[in-house]
Amino acid sequence: MAKTATLELIYGLIGPLNKKNIDLTPATTFAANLELDSLTVMDLVADIEDDFDIILPLNMLPDLETIEQVADAVDTIVAKG
């Protein structure tokens, strides 16, 4: 389970993109729930990378469908430092 602080920061980054105003939870998906297109997702990934000062490997991105999966990946990469 991702750290609460990580989830909260990611929720904040998603906020402006949440055009449907749905409640964000760890299980919220980028495609089905938020209906984000690939360009918007890549912009979000760039924001996440900037805020956490990390690089999310491109080969990992197709497997990250929910907010929790992204937050877990961020926590793992940050921990490896």
PDB file of N, CA, C and O in Angstrom:
ATOM      1  N   MET A   1       0.851  -1.186   0.000  1.00  0.00           N
ATOM      2  CA  MET A   1       0.000   0.000   0.000  1.00  0.00           C
ATOM      3  C   MET A   1       0.891   1.242   0.000  1.00  0.00           C
ATOM      4  O   MET A   1       1.854   1.335   0.761  1.00  0.00           O
ATOM      5  N   ALA A   2       0.558   2.159  -0.841  1.00  0.00           N
ATOM      6  CA  ALA A   2       1.330   3.386  -0.979  1.00  0.00           C
ATOM      7  C   ALA A   2       1.220   4.246   0.268  1.00  0.00           C
ATOM      8  O   ALA A   2       0.242   4.172   1.013  1.00  0.00           O
ATOM      9  N   LYS A   3       2.238   5.060   0.479  1.00  0.00           N
ATOM     10  CA  LYS A   3       2.224   5.992   1.602  1.00  0.00           C
ATOM     11  C   LYS A   3       1.124   7.029   1.392  1.00  0.00           C
ATOM     12  O   LYS A   3       0.865   7.454   0.267  1.00  0.00           O
ATOM     13  N   THR A   4       0.488   7.425   2.474  1.00  0.00           N
ATOM     14  CA  THR A   4      -0.589   8.417   2.409  1.00  0.00           C
ATOM     15  C   THR A   4      -0.097   9.719   1.798  1.00  0.00           C
ATOM     16  O   THR A   4      -0.806  10.332   1.000  1.00  0.00           O
ATOM     17  N   ALA A   5       1.101  10.150   2.158  1.00  0.00           N
ATOM     18  CA  ALA A   5       1.646  11.403   1.631  1.00  0.00           C
ATOM     19  C   ALA A   5       1.820  11.329   0.117  1.00  0.00           C
ATOM     20  O   ALA A   5       1.560  12.302  -0.592  1.00  0.00           O
ATOM     21  N   THR A   6       2.256  10.183  -0.371  1.00  0.00           N
ATOM     22  CA  THR A   6       2.430  10.005  -1.809  1.00  0.00           C
ATOM     23  C   THR A   6       1.078  10.081  -2.511  1.00  0.00           C
ATOM     24  O   THR A   6       0.934  10.767  -3.524  1.00  0.00           O
ATOM     25  N   LEU A   7       0.094   9.377  -1.972  1.00  0.00           N
ATOM     26  CA  LEU A   7      -1.246   9.412  -2.560  1.00  0.00           C
ATOM     27  C   LEU A   7      -1.800  10.831  -2.572  1.00  0.00           C
ATOM     28  O   LEU A   7      -2.362  11.269  -3.576  1.00  0.00           O
ATOM     29  N   GLU A   8      -1.649  11.547  -1.472  1.00  0.00           N
ATOM     30  CA  GLU A   8      -2.198  12.902  -1.377  1.00  0.00           C
ATOM     31  C   GLU A   8      -1.567  13.833  -2.405  1.00  0.00           C
ATOM     32  O   GLU A   8      -2.262  14.646  -3.016  1.00  0.00           O
ATOM     33  N   LEU A   9      -0.258  13.721  -2.600  1.00  0.00           N
ATOM     34  CA  LEU A   9       0.408  14.564  -3.591  1.00  0.00           C
ATOM     35  C   LEU A   9      -0.066  14.230  -4.998  1.00  0.00           C
ATOM     36  O   LEU A   9      -0.286  15.125  -5.815  1.00  0.00           O
ATOM     37  N   ILE A  10      -0.222  12.947  -5.278  1.00  0.00           N
ATOM     38  CA  ILE A  10      -0.706  12.539  -6.600  1.00  0.00           C
ATOM     39  C   ILE A  10      -2.152  12.987  -6.801  1.00  0.00           C
ATOM     40  O   ILE A  10      -2.514  13.427  -7.892  1.00  0.00           O
ATOM     41  N   TYR A  11      -2.981  12.881  -5.764  1.00  0.00           N
ATOM     42  CA  TYR A  11      -4.355  13.402  -5.860  1.00  0.00           C
ATOM     43  C   TYR A  11      -4.325  14.880  -6.229  1.00  0.00           C
ATOM     44  O   TYR A  11      -5.116  15.329  -7.059  1.00  0.00           O
ATOM     45  N   GLY A  12      -3.425  15.632  -5.624  1.00  0.00           N
ATOM     46  CA  GLY A  12      -3.310  17.058  -5.907  1.00  0.00           C
ATOM     47  C   GLY A  12      -2.923  17.325  -7.350  1.00  0.00           C
ATOM     48  O   GLY A  12      -3.418  18.271  -7.963  1.00  0.00           O
ATOM     49  N   LEU A  13      -2.040  16.498  -7.895  1.00  0.00           N
ATOM     50  CA  LEU A  13      -1.630  16.656  -9.292  1.00  0.00           C
ATOM     51  C   LEU A  13      -2.754  16.290 -10.252  1.00  0.00           C
ATOM     52  O   LEU A  13      -2.876  16.877 -11.327  1.00  0.00           O
ATOM     53  N   ILE A  14      -3.568  15.325  -9.866  1.00  0.00           N
ATOM     54  CA  ILE A  14      -4.676  14.882 -10.719  1.00  0.00           C
ATOM     55  C   ILE A  14      -5.845  15.865 -10.665  1.00  0.00           C
ATOM     56  O   ILE A  14      -6.593  15.995 -11.634  1.00  0.00           O
ATOM     57  N   GLY A  15      -6.000  16.550  -9.541  1.00  0.00           N
ATOM     58  CA  GLY A  15      -7.131  17.448  -9.335  1.00  0.00           C
ATOM     59  C   GLY A  15      -7.520  18.292 -10.535  1.00  0.00           C
ATOM     60  O   GLY A  15      -8.677  18.249 -10.952  1.00  0.00           O
ATOM     61  N   PRO A  16      -6.594  19.063 -11.110  1.00  0.00           N
ATOM     62  CA  PRO A  16      -6.949  19.908 -12.258  1.00  0.00           C
ATOM     63  C   PRO A  16      -7.365  19.111 -13.503  1.00  0.00           C
ATOM     64  O   PRO A  16      -8.007  19.657 -14.401  1.00  0.00           O
ATOM     65  N   LEU A  17      -7.004  17.834 -13.558  1.00  0.00           N
ATOM     66  CA  LEU A  17      -7.330  16.987 -14.712  1.00  0.00           C
ATOM     67  C   LEU A  17      -8.649  16.242 -14.524  1.00  0.00           C
ATOM     68  O   LEU A  17      -9.153  15.611 -15.453  1.00  0.00           O
ATOM     69  N   ASN A  18      -9.198  16.320 -13.323  1.00  0.00           N
ATOM     70  CA  ASN A  18     -10.397  15.566 -12.953  1.00  0.00           C
ATOM     71  C   ASN A  18     -11.651  16.324 -13.419  1.00  0.00           C
ATOM     72  O   ASN A  18     -12.385  16.890 -12.609  1.00  0.00           O
ATOM     73  N   LYS A  19     -11.874  16.324 -14.709  1.00  0.00           N
ATOM     74  CA  LYS A  19     -12.980  17.081 -15.306  1.00  0.00           C
ATOM     75  C   LYS A  19     -14.351  16.557 -14.889  1.00  0.00           C
ATOM     76  O   LYS A  19     -15.327  17.307 -14.891  1.00  0.00           O
ATOM     77  N   LYS A  20     -14.430  15.275 -14.533  1.00  0.00           N
ATOM     78  CA  LYS A  20     -15.705  14.672 -14.127  1.00  0.00           C
ATOM     79  C   LYS A  20     -15.974  14.859 -12.637  1.00  0.00           C
ATOM     80  O   LYS A  20     -17.037  14.485 -12.143  1.00  0.00           O
ATOM     81  N   ASN A  21     -15.004  15.442 -11.919  1.00  0.00           N
ATOM     82  CA  ASN A  21     -15.134  15.684 -10.484  1.00  0.00           C
ATOM     83  C   ASN A  21     -15.467  14.427  -9.690  1.00  0.00           C
ATOM     84  O   ASN A  21     -16.263  14.482  -8.753  1.00  0.00           O
ATOM     85  N   ILE A  22     -14.872  13.304 -10.050  1.00  0.00           N
ATOM     86  CA  ILE A  22     -15.128  12.072  -9.315  1.00  0.00           C
ATOM     87  C   ILE A  22     -14.262  12.046  -8.057  1.00  0.00           C
ATOM     88  O   ILE A  22     -13.219  12.696  -7.995  1.00  0.00           O
ATOM     89  N   ASP A  23     -14.706  11.295  -7.067  1.00  0.00           N
ATOM     90  CA  ASP A  23     -13.910  11.130  -5.852  1.00  0.00           C
ATOM     91  C   ASP A  23     -12.682  10.304  -6.193  1.00  0.00           C
ATOM     92  O   ASP A  23     -12.788   9.226  -6.777  1.00  0.00           O
ATOM     93  N   LEU A  24     -11.520  10.818  -5.826  1.00  0.00           N
ATOM     94  CA  LEU A  24     -10.283  10.100  -6.100  1.00  0.00           C
ATOM     95  C   LEU A  24      -9.998   9.133  -4.963  1.00  0.00           C
ATOM     96  O   LEU A  24     -10.003   9.513  -3.792  1.00  0.00           O
ATOM     97  N   THR A  25      -9.751   7.883  -5.320  1.00  0.00           N
ATOM     98  CA  THR A  25      -9.393   6.840  -4.361  1.00  0.00           C
ATOM     99  C   THR A  25      -8.181   6.105  -4.916  1.00  0.00           C
ATOM    100  O   THR A  25      -7.832   6.287  -6.083  1.00  0.00           O
ATOM    101  N   PRO A  26      -7.535   5.281  -4.105  1.00  0.00           N
ATOM    102  CA  PRO A  26      -6.416   4.506  -4.643  1.00  0.00           C
ATOM    103  C   PRO A  26      -6.808   3.637  -5.846  1.00  0.00           C
ATOM    104  O   PRO A  26      -5.970   3.369  -6.709  1.00  0.00           O
ATOM    105  N   ALA A  27      -8.060   3.198  -5.912  1.00  0.00           N
ATOM    106  CA  ALA A  27      -8.509   2.316  -6.995  1.00  0.00           C
ATOM    107  C   ALA A  27      -8.955   3.061  -8.252  1.00  0.00           C
ATOM    108  O   ALA A  27      -9.292   2.425  -9.251  1.00  0.00           O
ATOM    109  N   THR A  28      -8.963   4.384  -8.223  1.00  0.00           N
ATOM    110  CA  THR A  28      -9.379   5.165  -9.386  1.00  0.00           C
ATOM    111  C   THR A  28      -8.438   4.887 -10.554  1.00  0.00           C
ATOM    112  O   THR A  28      -7.217   4.912 -10.400  1.00  0.00           O
ATOM    113  N   THR A  29      -9.020   4.622 -11.725  1.00  0.00           N
ATOM    114  CA  THR A  29      -8.207   4.357 -12.913  1.00  0.00           C
ATOM    115  C   THR A  29      -8.120   5.611 -13.781  1.00  0.00           C
ATOM    116  O   THR A  29      -9.029   6.441 -13.803  1.00  0.00           O
ATOM    117  N   PHE A  30      -7.003   5.719 -14.490  1.00  0.00           N
ATOM    118  CA  PHE A  30      -6.771   6.888 -15.336  1.00  0.00           C
ATOM    119  C   PHE A  30      -7.617   6.843 -16.603  1.00  0.00           C
ATOM    120  O   PHE A  30      -8.145   7.867 -17.036  1.00  0.00           O
ATOM    121  N   ALA A  31      -7.747   5.666 -17.196  1.00  0.00           N
ATOM    122  CA  ALA A  31      -8.480   5.553 -18.458  1.00  0.00           C
ATOM    123  C   ALA A  31      -9.986   5.458 -18.237  1.00  0.00           C
ATOM    124  O   ALA A  31     -10.746   6.265 -18.772  1.00  0.00           O
ATOM    125  N   ALA A  32     -10.414   4.482 -17.457  1.00  0.00           N
ATOM    126  CA  ALA A  32     -11.851   4.230 -17.313  1.00  0.00           C
ATOM    127  C   ALA A  32     -12.557   5.268 -16.447  1.00  0.00           C
ATOM    128  O   ALA A  32     -13.607   5.782 -16.831  1.00  0.00           O
ATOM    129  N   ASN A  33     -11.995   5.580 -15.288  1.00  0.00           N
ATOM    130  CA  ASN A  33     -12.671   6.505 -14.371  1.00  0.00           C
ATOM    131  C   ASN A  33     -12.454   7.971 -14.743  1.00  0.00           C
ATOM    132  O   ASN A  33     -13.407   8.743 -14.845  1.00  0.00           O
ATOM    133  N   LEU A  34     -11.200   8.340 -14.941  1.00  0.00           N
ATOM    134  CA  LEU A  34     -10.884   9.747 -15.212  1.00  0.00           C
ATOM    135  C   LEU A  34     -10.975  10.102 -16.694  1.00  0.00           C
ATOM    136  O   LEU A  34     -11.042  11.276 -17.060  1.00  0.00           O
ATOM    137  N   GLU A  35     -10.976   9.075 -17.539  1.00  0.00           N
ATOM    138  CA  GLU A  35     -11.048   9.255 -18.996  1.00  0.00           C
ATOM    139  C   GLU A  35      -9.953  10.180 -19.517  1.00  0.00           C
ATOM    140  O   GLU A  35     -10.209  11.066 -20.333  1.00  0.00           O
ATOM    141  N   LEU A  36      -8.721   9.963 -19.031  1.00  0.00           N
ATOM    142  CA  LEU A  36      -7.582  10.756 -19.483  1.00  0.00           C
ATOM    143  C   LEU A  36      -7.004  10.152 -20.752  1.00  0.00           C
ATOM    144  O   LEU A  36      -6.843   8.936 -20.848  1.00  0.00           O
ATOM    145  N   ASP A  37      -6.689  11.004 -21.729  1.00  0.00           N
ATOM    146  CA  ASP A  37      -6.051  10.503 -22.940  1.00  0.00           C
ATOM    147  C   ASP A  37      -4.548  10.334 -22.682  1.00  0.00           C
ATOM    148  O   ASP A  37      -4.030  10.777 -21.657  1.00  0.00           O
ATOM    149  N   SER A  38      -3.871   9.697 -23.615  1.00  0.00           N
ATOM    150  CA  SER A  38      -2.465   9.351 -23.406  1.00  0.00           C
ATOM    151  C   SER A  38      -1.579  10.588 -23.247  1.00  0.00           C
ATOM    152  O   SER A  38      -0.623  10.558 -22.472  1.00  0.00           O
ATOM    153  N   LEU A  39      -1.873  11.656 -23.955  1.00  0.00           N
ATOM    154  CA  LEU A  39      -1.075  12.877 -23.830  1.00  0.00           C
ATOM    155  C   LEU A  39      -1.220  13.481 -22.431  1.00  0.00           C
ATOM    156  O   LEU A  39      -0.238  13.933 -21.842  1.00  0.00           O
ATOM    157  N   THR A  40      -2.427  13.487 -21.910  1.00  0.00           N
ATOM    158  CA  THR A  40      -2.665  14.008 -20.568  1.00  0.00           C
ATOM    159  C   THR A  40      -1.977  13.143 -19.523  1.00  0.00           C
ATOM    160  O   THR A  40      -1.430  13.660 -18.548  1.00  0.00           O
ATOM    161  N   VAL A  41      -2.000  11.834 -19.719  1.00  0.00           N
ATOM    162  CA  VAL A  41      -1.326  10.927 -18.795  1.00  0.00           C
ATOM    163  C   VAL A  41       0.178  11.196 -18.811  1.00  0.00           C
ATOM    164  O   VAL A  41       0.815  11.198 -17.757  1.00  0.00           O
ATOM    165  N   MET A  42       0.750  11.420 -19.986  1.00  0.00           N
ATOM    166  CA  MET A  42       2.183  11.697 -20.072  1.00  0.00           C
ATOM    167  C   MET A  42       2.529  13.021 -19.384  1.00  0.00           C
ATOM    168  O   MET A  42       3.579  13.134 -18.753  1.00  0.00           O
ATOM    169  N   ASP A  43       1.660  14.009 -19.501  1.00  0.00           N
ATOM    170  CA  ASP A  43       1.866  15.272 -18.777  1.00  0.00           C
ATOM    171  C   ASP A  43       1.824  15.034 -17.271  1.00  0.00           C
ATOM    172  O   ASP A  43       2.621  15.602 -16.524  1.00  0.00           O
ATOM    173  N   LEU A  44       0.894  14.196 -16.832  1.00  0.00           N
ATOM    174  CA  LEU A  44       0.787  13.860 -15.413  1.00  0.00           C
ATOM    175  C   LEU A  44       2.045  13.129 -14.947  1.00  0.00           C
ATOM    176  O   LEU A  44       2.566  13.410 -13.867  1.00  0.00           O
ATOM    177  N   VAL A  45       2.528  12.201 -15.753  1.00  0.00           N
ATOM    178  CA  VAL A  45       3.752  11.472 -15.411  1.00  0.00           C
ATOM    179  C   VAL A  45       4.911  12.458 -15.257  1.00  0.00           C
ATOM    180  O   VAL A  45       5.703  12.339 -14.322  1.00  0.00           O
ATOM    181  N   ALA A  46       5.014  13.415 -16.152  1.00  0.00           N
ATOM    182  CA  ALA A  46       6.075  14.428 -16.067  1.00  0.00           C
ATOM    183  C   ALA A  46       5.954  15.233 -14.778  1.00  0.00           C
ATOM    184  O   ALA A  46       6.960  15.525 -14.132  1.00  0.00           O
ATOM    185  N   ASP A  47       4.726  15.594 -14.400  1.00  0.00           N
ATOM    186  CA  ASP A  47       4.509  16.327 -13.149  1.00  0.00           C
ATOM    187  C   ASP A  47       4.918  15.487 -11.938  1.00  0.00           C
ATOM    188  O   ASP A  47       5.546  15.991 -11.006  1.00  0.00           O
ATOM    189  N   ILE A  48       4.557  14.207 -11.961  1.00  0.00           N
ATOM    190  CA  ILE A  48       4.915  13.305 -10.862  1.00  0.00           C
ATOM    191  C   ILE A  48       6.433  13.187 -10.771  1.00  0.00           C
ATOM    192  O   ILE A  48       7.005  13.258  -9.683  1.00  0.00           O
ATOM    193  N   GLU A  49       7.081  13.006 -11.921  1.00  0.00           N
ATOM    194  CA  GLU A  49       8.540  12.895 -11.934  1.00  0.00           C
ATOM    195  C   GLU A  49       9.190  14.159 -11.379  1.00  0.00           C
ATOM    196  O   GLU A  49      10.150  14.075 -10.612  1.00  0.00           O
ATOM    197  N   ASP A  50       8.683  15.314 -11.753  1.00  0.00           N
ATOM    198  CA  ASP A  50       9.228  16.587 -11.261  1.00  0.00           C
ATOM    199  C   ASP A  50       9.035  16.726  -9.757  1.00  0.00           C
ATOM    200  O   ASP A  50       9.968  17.090  -9.040  1.00  0.00           O
ATOM    201  N   ASP A  51       7.837  16.440  -9.280  1.00  0.00           N
ATOM    202  CA  ASP A  51       7.539  16.627  -7.858  1.00  0.00           C
ATOM    203  C   ASP A  51       8.316  15.664  -6.953  1.00  0.00           C
ATOM    204  O   ASP A  51       8.705  16.026  -5.843  1.00  0.00           O
ATOM    205  N   PHE A  52       8.537  14.452  -7.429  1.00  0.00           N
ATOM    206  CA  PHE A  52       9.241  13.462  -6.620  1.00  0.00           C
ATOM    207  C   PHE A  52      10.715  13.345  -6.983  1.00  0.00           C
ATOM    208  O   PHE A  52      11.457  12.609  -6.332  1.00  0.00           O
ATOM    209  N   ASP A  53      11.149  14.071  -8.025  1.00  0.00           N
ATOM    210  CA  ASP A  53      12.532  14.040  -8.507  1.00  0.00           C
ATOM    211  C   ASP A  53      12.976  12.606  -8.828  1.00  0.00           C
ATOM    212  O   ASP A  53      14.011  12.126  -8.366  1.00  0.00           O
ATOM    213  N   ILE A  54      12.139  11.948  -9.643  1.00  0.00           N
ATOM    214  CA  ILE A  54      12.398  10.565 -10.051  1.00  0.00           C
ATOM    215  C   ILE A  54      12.151  10.443 -11.554  1.00  0.00           C
ATOM    216  O   ILE A  54      11.701  11.384 -12.207  1.00  0.00           O
ATOM    217  N   ILE A  55      12.458   9.265 -12.080  1.00  0.00           N
ATOM    218  CA  ILE A  55      12.107   8.903 -13.450  1.00  0.00           C
ATOM    219  C   ILE A  55      11.276   7.631 -13.386  1.00  0.00           C
ATOM    220  O   ILE A  55      11.721   6.620 -12.843  1.00  0.00           O
ATOM    221  N   LEU A  56      10.064   7.682 -13.942  1.00  0.00           N
ATOM    222  CA  LEU A  56       9.234   6.469 -14.064  1.00  0.00           C
ATOM    223  C   LEU A  56       9.602   5.807 -15.385  1.00  0.00           C
ATOM    224  O   LEU A  56       9.363   6.387 -16.444  1.00  0.00           O
ATOM    225  N   PRO A  57      10.178   4.609 -15.349  1.00  0.00           N
ATOM    226  CA  PRO A  57      10.576   3.945 -16.597  1.00  0.00           C
ATOM    227  C   PRO A  57       9.387   3.750 -17.541  1.00  0.00           C
ATOM    228  O   PRO A  57       8.311   3.328 -17.119  1.00  0.00           O
ATOM    229  N   LEU A  58       9.593   4.058 -18.809  1.00  0.00           N
ATOM    230  CA  LEU A  58       8.517   3.958 -19.802  1.00  0.00           C
ATOM    231  C   LEU A  58       7.954   2.546 -19.897  1.00  0.00           C
ATOM    232  O   LEU A  58       6.758   2.376 -20.134  1.00  0.00           O
ATOM    233  N   ASN A  59       8.798   1.526 -19.715  1.00  0.00           N
ATOM    234  CA  ASN A  59       8.300   0.153 -19.819  1.00  0.00           C
ATOM    235  C   ASN A  59       7.383  -0.215 -18.650  1.00  0.00           C
ATOM    236  O   ASN A  59       6.677  -1.221 -18.714  1.00  0.00           O
ATOM    237  N   MET A  60       7.387   0.589 -17.587  1.00  0.00           N
ATOM    238  CA  MET A  60       6.545   0.353 -16.422  1.00  0.00           C
ATOM    239  C   MET A  60       5.150   0.965 -16.611  1.00  0.00           C
ATOM    240  O   MET A  60       4.177   0.470 -16.041  1.00  0.00           O
ATOM    241  N   LEU A  61       5.050   2.019 -17.395  1.00  0.00           N
ATOM    242  CA  LEU A  61       3.816   2.796 -17.492  1.00  0.00           C
ATOM    243  C   LEU A  61       2.579   2.006 -17.923  1.00  0.00           C
ATOM    244  O   LEU A  61       1.509   2.237 -17.361  1.00  0.00           O
ATOM    245  N   PRO A  62       2.668   1.092 -18.883  1.00  0.00           N
ATOM    246  CA  PRO A  62       1.440   0.365 -19.275  1.00  0.00           C
ATOM    247  C   PRO A  62       0.818  -0.447 -18.143  1.00  0.00           C
ATOM    248  O   PRO A  62      -0.375  -0.749 -18.179  1.00  0.00           O
ATOM    249  N   ASP A  63       1.620  -0.803 -17.137  1.00  0.00           N
ATOM    250  CA  ASP A  63       1.112  -1.614 -16.022  1.00  0.00           C
ATOM    251  C   ASP A  63       0.503  -0.765 -14.908  1.00  0.00           C
ATOM    252  O   ASP A  63      -0.062  -1.306 -13.958  1.00  0.00           O
ATOM    253  N   LEU A  64       0.612   0.553 -15.017  1.00  0.00           N
ATOM    254  CA  LEU A  64       0.127   1.447 -13.964  1.00  0.00           C
ATOM    255  C   LEU A  64      -1.233   1.995 -14.356  1.00  0.00           C
ATOM    256  O   LEU A  64      -1.331   3.016 -15.037  1.00  0.00           O
ATOM    257  N   GLU A  65      -2.283   1.306 -13.919  1.00  0.00           N
ATOM    258  CA  GLU A  65      -3.642   1.671 -14.320  1.00  0.00           C
ATOM    259  C   GLU A  65      -4.396   2.459 -13.247  1.00  0.00           C
ATOM    260  O   GLU A  65      -5.318   3.211 -13.562  1.00  0.00           O
ATOM    261  N   THR A  66      -4.008   2.289 -11.983  1.00  0.00           N
ATOM    262  CA  THR A  66      -4.725   2.963 -10.897  1.00  0.00           C
ATOM    263  C   THR A  66      -3.794   3.953 -10.189  1.00  0.00           C
ATOM    264  O   THR A  66      -2.573   3.902 -10.338  1.00  0.00           O
ATOM    265  N   ILE A  67      -4.400   4.840  -9.427  1.00  0.00           N
ATOM    266  CA  ILE A  67      -3.610   5.802  -8.655  1.00  0.00           C
ATOM    267  C   ILE A  67      -2.706   5.067  -7.669  1.00  0.00           C
ATOM    268  O   ILE A  67      -1.547   5.441  -7.487  1.00  0.00           O
ATOM    269  N   GLU A  68      -3.233   4.027  -7.034  1.00  0.00           N
ATOM    270  CA  GLU A  68      -2.427   3.278  -6.070  1.00  0.00           C
ATOM    271  C   GLU A  68      -1.224   2.619  -6.729  1.00  0.00           C
ATOM    272  O   GLU A  68      -0.137   2.610  -6.151  1.00  0.00           O
ATOM    273  N   GLN A  69      -1.394   2.071  -7.922  1.00  0.00           N
ATOM    274  CA  GLN A  69      -0.270   1.442  -8.613  1.00  0.00           C
ATOM    275  C   GLN A  69       0.822   2.472  -8.917  1.00  0.00           C
ATOM    276  O   GLN A  69       2.010   2.177  -8.784  1.00  0.00           O
ATOM    277  N   VAL A  70       0.424   3.665  -9.318  1.00  0.00           N
ATOM    278  CA  VAL A  70       1.398   4.720  -9.580  1.00  0.00           C
ATOM    279  C   VAL A  70       2.092   5.125  -8.284  1.00  0.00           C
ATOM    280  O   VAL A  70       3.313   5.274  -8.250  1.00  0.00           O
ATOM    281  N   ALA A  71       1.317   5.302  -7.222  1.00  0.00           N
ATOM    282  CA  ALA A  71       1.890   5.700  -5.935  1.00  0.00           C
ATOM    283  C   ALA A  71       2.848   4.632  -5.412  1.00  0.00           C
ATOM    284  O   ALA A  71       3.905   4.962  -4.875  1.00  0.00           O
ATOM    285  N   ASP A  72       2.491   3.357  -5.564  1.00  0.00           N
ATOM    286  CA  ASP A  72       3.389   2.272  -5.143  1.00  0.00           C
ATOM    287  C   ASP A  72       4.689   2.313  -5.939  1.00  0.00           C
ATOM    288  O   ASP A  72       5.771   2.145  -5.376  1.00  0.00           O
ATOM    289  N   ALA A  73       4.584   2.537  -7.238  1.00  0.00           N
ATOM    290  CA  ALA A  73       5.784   2.614  -8.085  1.00  0.00           C
ATOM    291  C   ALA A  73       6.657   3.798  -7.662  1.00  0.00           C
ATOM    292  O   ALA A  73       7.879   3.676  -7.590  1.00  0.00           O
ATOM    293  N   VAL A  74       6.030   4.936  -7.383  1.00  0.00           N
ATOM    294  CA  VAL A  74       6.770   6.113  -6.922  1.00  0.00           C
ATOM    295  C   VAL A  74       7.492   5.792  -5.624  1.00  0.00           C
ATOM    296  O   VAL A  74       8.684   6.072  -5.494  1.00  0.00           O
ATOM    297  N   ASP A  75       6.784   5.207  -4.659  1.00  0.00           N
ATOM    298  CA  ASP A  75       7.401   4.875  -3.371  1.00  0.00           C
ATOM    299  C   ASP A  75       8.569   3.922  -3.547  1.00  0.00           C
ATOM    300  O   ASP A  75       9.594   4.066  -2.881  1.00  0.00           O
ATOM    301  N   THR A  76       8.426   2.951  -4.434  1.00  0.00           N
ATOM    302  CA  THR A  76       9.507   1.977  -4.684  1.00  0.00           C
ATOM    303  C   THR A  76      10.721   2.680  -5.271  1.00  0.00           C
ATOM    304  O   THR A  76      11.847   2.444  -4.835  1.00  0.00           O
ATOM    305  N   ILE A  77      10.499   3.542  -6.258  1.00  0.00           N
ATOM    306  CA  ILE A  77      11.622   4.236  -6.900  1.00  0.00           C
ATOM    307  C   ILE A  77      12.296   5.196  -5.922  1.00  0.00           C
ATOM    308  O   ILE A  77      13.523   5.289  -5.888  1.00  0.00           O
ATOM    309  N   VAL A  78      11.499   5.906  -5.131  1.00  0.00           N
ATOM    310  CA  VAL A  78      12.064   6.835  -4.140  1.00  0.00           C
ATOM    311  C   VAL A  78      12.893   6.064  -3.114  1.00  0.00           C
ATOM    312  O   VAL A  78      13.969   6.520  -2.726  1.00  0.00           O
ATOM    313  N   ALA A  79      12.410   4.910  -2.672  1.00  0.00           N
ATOM    314  CA  ALA A  79      13.112   4.101  -1.666  1.00  0.00           C
ATOM    315  C   ALA A  79      14.462   3.602  -2.197  1.00  0.00           C
ATOM    316  O   ALA A  79      15.424   3.487  -1.438  1.00  0.00           O
ATOM    317  N   LYS A  80      14.529   3.308  -3.493  1.00  0.00           N
ATOM    318  CA  LYS A  80      15.789   2.835  -4.090  1.00  0.00           C
ATOM    319  C   LYS A  80      16.790   3.971  -4.220  1.00  0.00           C
ATOM    320  O   LYS A  80      17.999   3.752  -4.292  1.00  0.00           O
ATOM    321  N   GLY A  81      16.247   5.223  -4.250  1.00  0.00           N
ATOM    322  CA  GLY A  81      17.028   6.430  -4.280  1.00  0.00           C
ATOM    323  C   GLY A  81      18.124   6.426  -5.236  1.00  0.00           C
ATOM    324  O   GLY A  81      18.855   7.410  -5.342  1.00  0.00           O
TER     325      GLY A  81
END
